[in-house]
Structure formats: C-alpha cells, structure tokens
Amino acid sequence: MDEREQLQLEVLQELIKYSEKLIPAVSAMIEELRGNEQSDTGEFLNEIINGINWEIEVYNQCAPLLSASSSYIDRKAMITAVTNLGQSLGSGNNQQVAACLEEDFLPFLNNLTLAAKVVVG
C-alpha cells in the first residue's frame, strides 16, 4: 500500500467517526427546520453544512478507493444533492432545506459511511 492509500484509509476512519455525530445532527436539524426552530438553528445549520462539505471533500479525495470496494455512492446523485441544497438554502425556505437534507443528504451520508466501512474493513 502506498502512502496516498494509507492517508486515504486514515481519513476514511475519521469520516466514520465524524459521521456518527453528523448524521444524528442532520436528523435533529431536519426536525428544527420543520417547526422546532431554536435560537441557534442558523448557527447549527452552518456547522452541519460545513460538516457535509468536509465529507464531500473526503469523498472527492477518496472516490477511486471507495469505488473500487463498493457501489454505495452515486456520484451524480451527490452532485444533484449539492445543487439542490444550494437552491434550497438560497430560497430561505426551511421546509425545502429540511426536505433536501432528508431526501438527498441523509442517504448520501449513510452510503458514504457504509462505503468507508467496507474500505476500512
């Protein structure tokens, strides 16, 4: 195994740990956006978006390794999800943001975590 693959395995291990926190946070955010808004919902949403962006970056850097071991990730679906999130955030419609997080990103994050677990072993 070369150094790049070793680094990718290490970051995928970090992704698995991070996802254990991010996925429940996304679920909590969906509930907040659907009517249980808190005083820090905007800040919490920004943190979640940063977390999602980090996981997407990990995916982009590790895509060949992930694709070689599993078919959990649909790259086109991920790109569509990113586009949908940008549009829904731009709309300011909390229901639309919640739907995007639930329908697009929870499946992506779960599938990315599964793929990482397959690669890491």
N, C-alpha and C positions, 0 to 999 in steps of 0.2 A: 504494500500500500504506500502510495506516495504521500508527500507532506500535505498536498492540497486535499486529498481524500481524508486524511486524518483530521485536518481542520474542519472539513465539512461534517464529519461524524461528530466532532465535539460540538459544533454549533447546532446540529440536529438534536443532540442530547439536551442542550439548553432550551431549544424550542419546545421539546416535550414538557420540560418542567414549567416553562413560561405558559404554555397552552393550558396547563392545569389551573392556572389563575385567570388567564384571559377569557377562556370560553365561559366560565361562570359569570365573569364580569360583563361579557356581551349579553348574556341572558338577563342579568339584572338591569342592564341599560335598556333593553327592549321593554321591560316592564315599566321603567321610569318614563320612557318616551310615550308609552301608551296610557299615561294618565296618572302615574305616581311620581311626577317630577319632584325633584328635591332641589334645595338651594344650590347644590354643587353639580347638578346634572350636566351643565355645559362643560365644566372642567373635566368631569368624569368621562364624558363623550370624547373630548380631545385626547385624554390619556388612552382610551380604547382605540381611537383612530391611529395614534402613534404605535400602539402595540400591534395592530393589524398591519400597519406599514412595515414594521420590523419583520413580522412573519412572512410577508410577501417578499421582502428583500432576501430573507433566508431561502425562501423557495427559489427565487431567481438565481441565487448563487449555487444552489444545490440541485437544481432541476435535473441535470443529467444523472446524478446519483440516485435521486428519487425515482425518476422514470425507469431506470434500469431494474429497480426492485419491485415496483408496483405500478398499478394503473389507477390509483385512487384520485389523482389530480387531473382535472380537465382544465388545461391552460386557457382555453377560450372562455370557459365559464368564469374563471378567475378574472380575466380581463373585463368581461361583461359586468361582473360584480363590482369591480373598481369603478367602472364608468357609472353604474347605477348609484353607487354610494356618492360619487361626486355630484351627480344630478340631484339626488335626494337631499344632500347637505345644502346644496345651493338653493333648493326650494324653500328651506326653512320649515318644511312640513314634518313634524315629529313622527306622525304615523307612517309616512313614506320612509323615513330613516329607519324606523323600527322594522318595517317590512323588509327592507334591504338587508339589515343586519341578520334578521331571522332566516330569510329565504336564500340569501346569497352567501353571507359570510359565516354563519354557524356551520353550514355543510362544508365550506372550504376549509375552515379552521379544523374541524373534526377530521376531514380527509387528510389534511396535511399532517396532522398529528399521527394518524394511523400509518401513513406512508413513512414518516420519520421513524416510528417504532419498528416497522419492517426493516428499514435500512440499518438501524442501530442494533436491532436484534434483541 
